[in-house]
Amino acid sequence: MPDPTDVGGRREQIMASYRDVRERLKARISRRFLLPEVKNAAD
């Protein structure tokens, strides 16, 4: 996973880096902890 604290540049670039990490973490947490019944009910 990339480290957003290493990103330099404009504020928009830094914020985009943090948002990317947030979305990756959200996806990993969802895959790991969502119950199979909940996943199937959403389909």
C-alpha distances in whole Angstrom, upper triangle without the diagonal:
4,7,9,12,12,13,17,19,21,20,19,17,15,16,14,11,11,12,10,7,11,11,8,9,13,12,11,14,16,16,16,19,21,25,26,29,27,25,28,30,28,28
4,6,9,9,9,13,16,18,17,17,14,12,13,12,8,9,11,9,7,11,12,10,11,15,15,14,17,19,19,20,22,24,28,29,32,30,28,31,32,30,31
4,5,6,8,11,14,16,16,16,13,11,12,12,8,8,12,10,8,11,13,12,12,16,17,16,18,21,21,22,24,26,29,31,34,31,30,33,35,32,33
4,5,5,9,12,13,12,12,10,7,9,9,5,6,9,9,7,10,13,12,13,16,17,17,19,21,22,23,25,26,30,32,34,32,30,33,35,32,33
4,6,8,11,13,12,14,11,8,10,12,9,8,12,12,11,13,16,16,16,19,20,20,21,24,25,26,27,29,33,35,37,35,33,37,38,35,37
4,6,10,13,13,14,11,9,12,13,9,11,14,14,12,15,18,17,18,21,22,22,23,26,27,27,29,31,35,37,39,37,35,38,40,37,38
4,7,9,10,11,8,6,9,10,7,9,12,12,12,15,17,17,18,20,22,22,24,26,27,28,30,31,35,37,39,36,34,38,39,36,37
4,7,8,10,7,6,10,11,10,12,15,15,15,18,20,20,21,24,25,26,27,29,31,31,33,35,38,40,42,39,38,41,42,39,40
4,7,8,6,7,10,11,11,13,15,16,17,19,21,21,23,25,26,27,29,31,32,33,35,36,40,41,43,40,39,42,43,39,40
4,5,5,7,9,10,11,13,14,16,17,19,20,22,23,25,26,28,29,31,32,34,35,36,40,41,43,40,38,41,42,38,39
4,5,5,6,8,10,11,12,14,16,16,18,20,21,22,24,26,27,28,30,32,33,34,37,39,41,37,36,39,39,36,37
4,6,5,6,9,10,10,12,14,15,16,18,20,21,22,24,26,27,28,30,31,32,35,37,38,35,34,37,37,33,34
4,6,5,6,9,10,11,13,14,15,17,19,20,21,23,25,26,27,29,30,31,35,36,38,35,33,36,37,33,34
4,5,5,7,9,10,11,13,15,16,17,19,20,22,23,25,26,27,29,30,34,35,37,34,33,36,36,33,34
4,5,5,6,9,10,10,12,14,15,16,18,20,21,22,24,26,27,27,31,33,35,31,30,33,34,30,32
4,5,5,6,9,10,10,12,14,15,16,18,20,21,23,24,26,26,30,31,33,30,28,31,32,28,29
4,5,5,6,9,10,11,13,14,16,17,19,20,21,23,24,25,29,31,33,30,28,31,32,29,30
4,5,5,6,9,10,11,12,14,15,16,18,20,21,22,23,27,29,31,28,27,30,31,28,29
4,5,5,6,9,10,10,12,14,15,16,18,20,21,22,25,27,29,25,24,27,28,25,26
4,5,5,6,9,10,11,12,14,15,17,19,20,21,24,26,28,25,23,26,27,24,25
4,5,5,6,9,10,11,12,14,15,16,18,19,23,25,27,24,23,26,27,24,26
4,6,5,6,9,10,11,12,14,15,16,17,21,23,25,22,21,24,25,22,24
4,5,5,6,9,10,10,12,14,15,16,19,21,23,20,18,21,22,19,21
4,5,5,6,9,10,11,12,14,15,19,20,23,20,18,21,23,20,21
4,5,5,6,8,10,11,12,14,17,19,21,19,18,21,22,20,22
4,6,5,6,9,10,11,11,15,17,19,16,15,18,19,17,19
4,6,5,6,9,10,10,14,15,17,15,13,16,18,15,17
4,5,5,6,9,10,13,15,18,16,14,17,19,17,19
4,6,5,6,8,11,14,16,14,13,17,18,17,19
4,5,5,5,9,11,13,11,9,13,14,13,15
4,6,6,9,10,13,11,9,13,15,14,15
4,6,9,10,13,12,11,15,17,16,18
4,6,9,12,10,10,14,15,15,17
4,6,8,7,7,10,11,11,14
4,5,5,7,9,10,11,13
4,5,5,6,9,10,11
4,5,5,6,9,10
4,5,5,6,9
4,6,5,7
4,5,5
4,6
4
